[in-house]
Amino acid sequence: MASFNVENARSQFPALKQEQVFMDNAGGSQVLGSVVDAIRSYLINTNVQLGATYKISQASTTGFSNGYRSAASFINAQPEEINLGVSTTQLLHNLSTALQFQPGDEIIVSKLNHEANTAPWVRIGERLGLTVKYWTSSHPTNPTCDVAELKTLLSDKTRLVACPHASNITGSISPIRKIADAVHAHPRALLCVDGVALAPHRQVDVKALDVDFYAFSWYKVYGPHIAQLYASSRIHEQIDSLAHFFKATDTLDLKLNLASANYELTNSIPAVVEYFGENAQQRWEEMANHEEKLQKILLDYLGSDERITIIGDHRASKEVRVPVISFTVAGVGSQQLVEAVERRSVYGFRSGHMYSHRLLKEVCGLTDVEDGVVRVSFLHYNTGKLYIVTAC
């Protein structure tokens, strides 16, 4: 297998020419130059309403359709099984409103979730009088989505289980196929997976995972600020339409999109998919190998200092985690540390709860959740040319 060429990868991201080391990638990746070009081209050449019969509208409609096809192929889905929208948060709120529930249904929510995959289900549970159960973790510094624990919560009343594919705090990868098998052992139970923290790092195959719903954000996968929701065609009849009464309902997009996805952003998605080339599987593997080396550098350093508590698995293995690394330092505030590093370097990363408030407060036991943890997150375009800045 060919070694990964990080300099070649970096050359395709215009923002990386700046005097800034981007280590806050879990909050949003840098954008491919080809994506920028596609958005610009759309706005200059085909910025019209879709569906008309004149030439430019037909070209615009074709570009939009190509965007949906590429977006679906990215996760091994069909175009009619996906919905593009403003954010993962918005898409999951729409889904929670449209999904059919019955009195007595139960919802199981992982406390490792980003709030995007918790708030919609808590809200609909309260609104409909459903039972919401929390899937917690007994390990305060290395919490995981444990399948054995999930099985103690599941029953024939379970309607939906919501969990992350990877935690945006710990970086730990959840065993989604095993979780799906456990969930689907119950007749009406569905699995909703937040893939936002995983999708920039691994190839996603929703069919192999056997999930019912899967959501992620393209702006964290080298693309535009748009998000995607997948719903398996096998359960579309369980989703009510939110659209105007006169619109068709034969695709997920027609059911859940209250208007249309952003035209120019949808048009740019094929540029992201093309970035991985014809042998995408090999490309993803090379990226994962490179990222494994990067996270080992930081994890080894953090693990050598007894003042530092790593929130997540200490192992750098690509099999167990992605390079999203969170930690606290005894006696030093998280934002205090971030600002100290910023004064001495061009590193850019952050502190806080990263919208995983319940995880940090109720599982990890942090007393100052707003200050939260320090989070450093790499992507494949980061290099191994790292140096350690003593900030405390």
Buried (B, 14 or more C-beta within 10 A) or exposed (E): EEEBEBEEBBEBBEBBEEEEBBBBBBBBBBBBBBBBEBBEBBEEEBEBEBEEEEEEBBBBBEBBBBBBBBBBBBBBBBBBBBBBBBBBBBBBBBBBBBBEBEEEBBBBBBBBBBBBBBBBBBBBBEEEEBBBBBBBBEEBBBBBBBBEBBEEBBEEBBBBBBBBBBBBBBBBBBBBEEBBEBBBEBEBBBBBBBBBBBBBBBBBBBEEBBBBBBBBBBBBBBBBBBBBBBBBEEBBEBBEEBBEEEEEBEBBBBBBBEEBBBBBBBBBBBBBBBBBEEEBEEBBBBBBBBBBBBBBBBBEEBBEEEEBBBBBBEBBEBEBBBBBBBBBBEEBBBBBBBEBBBEEBEBBBBBBBBBBBBBBBBBBEBEEBEBBBBBBBBBBBBBEEBEEEEBB
